[in-house]
Amino acid sequence: MNIRKKLVGIGVLLLVLLGFVVGSVAAYRGESGPYPGALQLNLTYTGELSEEEKEALLYIVEEEKLARDVYLTL
């Protein structure tokens, strides 16, 4: 009985892994997933940043550095 549970668990893990691999390959090739009409975001921005946006991004970077330092010391 215990061996059966292990085999079923390993089988489920292998199926999940196969799904991730197939999905990753499809995403790498740029193919649409099971929902071709789903919203797809284009996050490419080619314009100039304003000074306010630059300052906000620098603030976020410094905040993330501080958070990293805090997590490393905990």
C-alpha positions in Angstrom: 0.0 0.0 0.0 2.8 2.4 0.9 4.6 1.6 -2.4 1.5 2.3 -4.4 1.1 5.8 -2.8 4.8 6.6 -3.7 4.3 5.4 -7.2 1.2 7.5 -7.7 2.9 10.5 -6.2 5.9 10.1 -8.5 3.6 9.7 -11.5 1.7 12.9 -10.6 5.0 14.8 -10.2 6.2 13.6 -13.5 3.0 14.7 -15.2 3.2 18.1 -13.6 6.9 18.4 -14.7 5.9 17.4 -18.2 3.3 20.1 -18.3 5.8 22.7 -17.2 8.3 21.6 -19.8 5.7 21.6 -22.6 4.4 25.0 -21.5 7.9 26.5 -21.2 8.8 25.3 -24.7 5.6 26.8 -26.2 6.2 30.1 -24.4 9.8 30.1 -25.6 8.6 29.6 -29.2 6.1 32.4 -28.8 3.1 30.2 -29.3 -0.2 31.1 -27.6 -1.4 29.0 -24.8 -4.8 27.3 -24.3 -6.5 30.7 -24.3 -5.5 32.4 -27.6 -7.9 35.3 -27.0 -6.4 36.1 -23.5 -5.0 39.5 -22.9 -1.3 39.7 -23.7 0.7 42.6 -22.4 3.4 44.3 -24.3 5.7 45.7 -21.7 8.1 47.4 -24.1 8.5 51.1 -23.5 10.6 53.1 -25.9 9.8 56.6 -24.7 11.9 58.9 -22.4 11.4 58.8 -18.7 10.5 62.0 -16.9 12.6 63.2 -13.9 9.9 62.2 -11.6 9.8 58.7 -13.0 13.6 58.4 -12.8 13.6 59.5 -9.2 10.8 57.0 -8.4 12.7 54.1 -10.0 15.9 55.1 -8.1 13.9 55.2 -4.9 12.5 51.7 -5.6 16.0 50.4 -6.3 17.3 51.8 -3.0 14.3 50.4 -1.1 15.0 46.9 -2.6 18.6 47.1 -1.6 17.6 48.0 2.0 15.1 45.2 2.1 17.8 42.7 0.8 20.2 43.9 3.6 17.4 43.5 6.2 16.6 40.0 5.0 20.2 39.0 5.0 20.7 40.1 8.6 17.6 38.3 9.9 
